[in-house]
Amino acid sequence: QHRRRNPDFSITNTDGETVSGGYVVFDTMKKLDPDFALFQGDMIYADNAIPPTKPIPEAIGGGIWVNNPSKDFIAVTLDEFRDNWKYNFGDEKMQEFLAQTPVFVQWDDHE
């Protein structure tokens, strides 16, 4: 099931298009039609919980980020670790980007 994280959050790209909800960066990157993407760690934060809400700094518009669904656990077991990956890959913008873009991934301390 696709769930859009924070549907009320939006940004305006440099071309003037407004992108709303979810991992908005993936829509921006997808428009560039890259040959590949290089992810250098922090694909997940297995060692941290993510709160259901978080303040957005006034410098970038203010308000409250609503993290729906929230990731209110620290991955300790293998099943929790897998759930953390499912949480991130549950974002529709990320799924659409990854469906058309090959990626190379370097893991780090959070994975």
C-alpha positions as MATLAB code, in Angstrom:
seq = 'QHRRRNPDFSITNTDGETVSGGYVVFDTMKKLDPDFALFQGDMIYADNAIPPTKPIPEAIGGGIWVNNPSKDFIAVTLDEFRDNWKYNFGDEKMQEFLAQTPVFVQWDDHE';
ca = [
       0.000    0.000    0.000;
       1.293    3.449   -0.912;
       1.184    5.997    1.864;
       2.141    9.577    1.350;
       4.086   10.931    4.266;
       3.078   14.443    5.267;
       0.684   15.291    2.420;
       0.542   18.950    3.539;
       4.298   19.512    3.100;
       5.298   20.975   -0.254;
       8.284   22.547   -1.972;
       8.621   24.493   -5.178;
      11.290   23.205   -7.563;
      13.525   25.599   -9.469;
      11.282   25.149  -12.531;
       8.290   26.419  -10.529;
       6.572   23.039  -10.051;
       5.124   22.367   -6.603;
       5.849   18.902   -5.191;
       3.808   17.778   -2.191;
       3.978   15.020    0.394;
       6.394   12.205    0.909;
      10.086   12.177    0.056;
       9.848   15.190   -2.254;
      13.511   14.981   -3.238;
      12.840   11.863   -5.305;
      10.434   13.699   -7.637;
      13.079   16.370   -8.140;
      15.784   13.810   -8.903;
      13.490   11.777  -11.186;
      12.896   14.838  -13.386;
      16.648   14.904  -14.102;
      16.383   11.399  -15.630;
      19.759   10.279  -14.249;
      21.655    7.308  -15.693;
      22.162    6.117  -12.099;
      22.099    7.346   -8.502;
      24.743    6.970   -5.820;
      23.412    6.737   -2.262;
      26.170    7.258    0.275;
      24.742    5.903    3.490;
      21.809    6.765    5.705;
      19.293    4.915    3.534;
      17.597    3.994    6.815;
      18.043    4.991   10.446;
      17.816    1.572   12.077;
      19.337    2.933   15.283;
      16.827    5.776   15.773;
      13.092    6.107   16.141;
      11.379    8.768   14.020;
       8.733   10.747   15.911;
       5.204   11.147   14.536;
       5.663   14.945   14.280;
       8.593   17.322   14.073;
       8.815   21.122   13.756;
       9.854   22.477   10.348;
      12.351   25.347   10.770;
      10.912   28.800   10.073;
      13.766   29.438    7.618;
      12.209   26.917    5.233;
       8.560   27.742    5.789;
       7.755   26.601    9.315;
       4.960   24.340   10.426;
       4.867   20.746   11.592;
       6.140   17.740    9.649;
       3.672   14.882   10.075;
       5.392   11.548    9.744;
       2.603    9.175    8.769;
       3.199    6.404    9.334;
       5.672    7.075   12.123;
       8.630    4.785   12.697;
       8.492    4.605   16.464;
      11.030    1.836   17.019;
      14.755    1.144   17.039;
      15.625   -1.870   14.915;
      17.159   -4.529   17.132;
      15.843   -7.784   15.715;
      16.113   -8.937   12.105;
      12.352   -8.460   11.645;
      12.578   -4.871   12.952;
      15.527   -4.220   10.645;
      13.450   -5.460    7.695;
      10.487   -3.347    8.862;
      12.751   -0.301    8.830;
      13.599   -0.933    5.180;
       9.889   -1.467    4.403;
       9.133    1.848    6.092;
      11.502    3.767    3.807;
      10.584    1.883    0.650;
       6.891    2.470    1.410;
       7.133    6.012    0.059;
       5.591    6.252   -3.424;
       8.029    8.918   -4.663;
      10.999    6.793   -3.667;
       9.437    3.719   -5.309;
       8.846    5.584   -8.579;
      12.426    6.895   -8.629;
      13.940    3.481   -7.893;
      11.736    1.808  -10.520;
      13.449    3.802  -13.272;
      16.921    4.533  -11.858;
      19.745    2.061  -11.149;
      21.374    2.767   -7.779;
      24.704    2.050   -6.154;
      24.576    2.071   -2.367;
      27.291    2.550    0.235;
      26.038    1.624    3.681;
      27.256    3.313    6.828;
      26.671    3.300   10.570;
      22.863    3.704   10.459;
      22.176    0.746    8.172;
];
